[in-house]
């Protein structure tokens, strides 16, 4: 089971991944600063997992392989043009 899905499009920009990991690390520091070792340890594990999934082992998904673009579709199939003004069907 994945807690963080690194293939989701929201994680594609680097700044989003850095903010998320940085926020987890900052909250870990807040918990340790306030003397809450248990919560600090929990957020340390969460921060480590987020770091590993979003920065260390991150591989960007390939969009070109998944979906063909409109340009590729129009290049493969020529479109027949109908004369303008001819509303009757033959």
C-alpha atoms as a printed R data frame, in Angstrom:
   type eleno elety resid chain resno       x      y       z
1  ATOM     1    CA   UNK     A     1   0.000  0.000   0.000
2  ATOM     2    CA   UNK     A     2   1.344  3.402  -0.986
3  ATOM     3    CA   UNK     A     3   0.796  6.310   1.359
4  ATOM     4    CA   UNK     A     4   2.252  8.735  -1.173
5  ATOM     5    CA   UNK     A     5   1.651  8.095  -4.871
6  ATOM     6    CA   UNK     A     6   4.653  9.687  -6.619
7  ATOM     7    CA   UNK     A     7   3.045  9.216 -10.041
8  ATOM     8    CA   UNK     A     8   0.276 11.718  -9.232
9  ATOM     9    CA   UNK     A     9   0.607 14.891 -11.359
10 ATOM    10    CA   UNK     A    10   0.661 17.183  -8.309
11 ATOM    11    CA   UNK     A    11   4.120 15.856  -7.363
12 ATOM    12    CA   UNK     A    12   5.673 16.573 -10.780
13 ATOM    13    CA   UNK     A    13   7.113 20.048  -9.956
14 ATOM    14    CA   UNK     A    14  10.197 19.926  -7.754
15 ATOM    15    CA   UNK     A    15   9.079 22.838  -5.568
16 ATOM    16    CA   UNK     A    16   5.930 20.945  -4.486
17 ATOM    17    CA   UNK     A    17   7.977 17.958  -3.375
18 ATOM    18    CA   UNK     A    18  10.481 20.173  -1.552
19 ATOM    19    CA   UNK     A    19   7.733 22.084   0.290
20 ATOM    20    CA   UNK     A    20   6.033 18.871   1.391
21 ATOM    21    CA   UNK     A    21   9.227 17.274   2.707
22 ATOM    22    CA   UNK     A    22  10.364 20.566   4.272
23 ATOM    23    CA   UNK     A    23   7.017 20.952   6.033
24 ATOM    24    CA   UNK     A    24   7.293 17.465   7.511
25 ATOM    25    CA   UNK     A    25  10.839 18.138   8.701
26 ATOM    26    CA   UNK     A    26   9.811 21.496  10.194
27 ATOM    27    CA   UNK     A    27   6.941 19.881  12.092
28 ATOM    28    CA   UNK     A    28   9.340 17.222  13.390
29 ATOM    29    CA   UNK     A    29  11.551 20.001  14.760
30 ATOM    30    CA   UNK     A    30   8.538 21.715  16.382
31 ATOM    31    CA   UNK     A    31   7.537 18.518  18.168
32 ATOM    32    CA   UNK     A    32  11.055 17.865  19.460
33 ATOM    33    CA   UNK     A    33  11.435 21.512  20.517
34 ATOM    34    CA   UNK     A    34   8.242 21.263  22.590
35 ATOM    35    CA   UNK     A    35   9.464 18.105  24.312
36 ATOM    36    CA   UNK     A    36   7.133 15.672  22.572
37 ATOM    37    CA   UNK     A    37   9.529 12.847  21.733
38 ATOM    38    CA   UNK     A    38   6.805 10.411  20.655
39 ATOM    39    CA   UNK     A    39   5.226 12.804  18.132
40 ATOM    40    CA   UNK     A    40   8.683 13.889  17.060
41 ATOM    41    CA   UNK     A    41   9.603 10.298  16.304
42 ATOM    42    CA   UNK     A    42   6.337  9.740  14.405
43 ATOM    43    CA   UNK     A    43   6.950 12.799  12.231
44 ATOM    44    CA   UNK     A    44  10.583 11.829  11.767
45 ATOM    45    CA   UNK     A    45   9.416  8.546  10.237
46 ATOM    46    CA   UNK     A    46   6.865 10.393   8.066
47 ATOM    47    CA   UNK     A    47   9.535 12.875   6.965
48 ATOM    48    CA   UNK     A    48  11.946 10.072   6.101
49 ATOM    49    CA   UNK     A    49   9.298  8.253   4.072
50 ATOM    50    CA   UNK     A    50   8.305 11.444   2.211
51 ATOM    51    CA   UNK     A    51  11.965 12.231   1.504
52 ATOM    52    CA   UNK     A    52  12.596  8.760   0.121
53 ATOM    53    CA   UNK     A    53   9.447  8.637  -2.042
54 ATOM    54    CA   UNK     A    54   9.419 12.206  -3.358
55 ATOM    55    CA   UNK     A    55  13.095 13.113  -3.638
56 ATOM    56    CA   UNK     A    56  15.433 10.150  -3.362
57 ATOM    57    CA   UNK     A    57  13.637  7.510  -5.475
58 ATOM    58    CA   UNK     A    58  11.422  9.833  -7.556
59 ATOM    59    CA   UNK     A    59  11.122  9.057 -11.270
60 ATOM    60    CA   UNK     A    60   8.899 11.382 -13.302
61 ATOM    61    CA   UNK     A    61   6.108  9.610 -15.172
62 ATOM    62    CA   UNK     A    62   6.309  9.600 -18.953
63 ATOM    63    CA   UNK     A    63   3.235 11.355 -20.319
64 ATOM    64    CA   UNK     A    64   4.033 10.720 -23.977
65 ATOM    65    CA   UNK     A    65   3.887  6.944 -23.572
66 ATOM    66    CA   UNK     A    66   0.551  7.025 -21.747
67 ATOM    67    CA   UNK     A    67  -1.547  9.382 -23.894
68 ATOM    68    CA   UNK     A    68  -1.216 10.194 -27.571
69 ATOM    69    CA   UNK     A    69  -1.397 13.890 -28.292
70 ATOM    70    CA   UNK     A    70  -3.865 15.493 -30.687
71 ATOM    71    CA   UNK     A    71  -1.077 16.234 -33.155
72 ATOM    72    CA   UNK     A    72  -0.192 12.575 -33.457
73 ATOM    73    CA   UNK     A    73  -3.840 11.650 -33.982
74 ATOM    74    CA   UNK     A    74  -4.342 14.189 -36.752
75 ATOM    75    CA   UNK     A    75  -1.123 13.192 -38.509
76 ATOM    76    CA   UNK     A    76  -2.097  9.530 -38.633
77 ATOM    77    CA   UNK     A    77  -5.611  9.966 -40.023
78 ATOM    78    CA   UNK     A    78  -6.290 12.466 -42.801
79 ATOM    79    CA   UNK     A    79  -9.527 14.377 -42.365
80 ATOM    80    CA   UNK     A    80 -11.846 14.635 -45.357
81 ATOM    81    CA   UNK     A    81 -13.073 18.140 -45.944
82 ATOM    82    CA   UNK     A    82 -16.689 18.721 -46.934
83 ATOM    83    CA   UNK     A    83 -17.513 21.562 -49.284
84 ATOM    84    CA   UNK     A    84 -18.792 24.650 -47.533
85 ATOM    85    CA   UNK     A    85 -22.449 25.411 -48.137
86 ATOM    86    CA   UNK     A    86 -23.379 21.887 -49.211
87 ATOM    87    CA   UNK     A    87 -25.878 20.883 -46.521
88 ATOM    88    CA   UNK     A    88 -27.461 17.912 -48.269
89 ATOM    89    CA   UNK     A    89 -26.102 14.453 -47.664
90 ATOM    90    CA   UNK     A    90 -25.344 12.168 -50.572
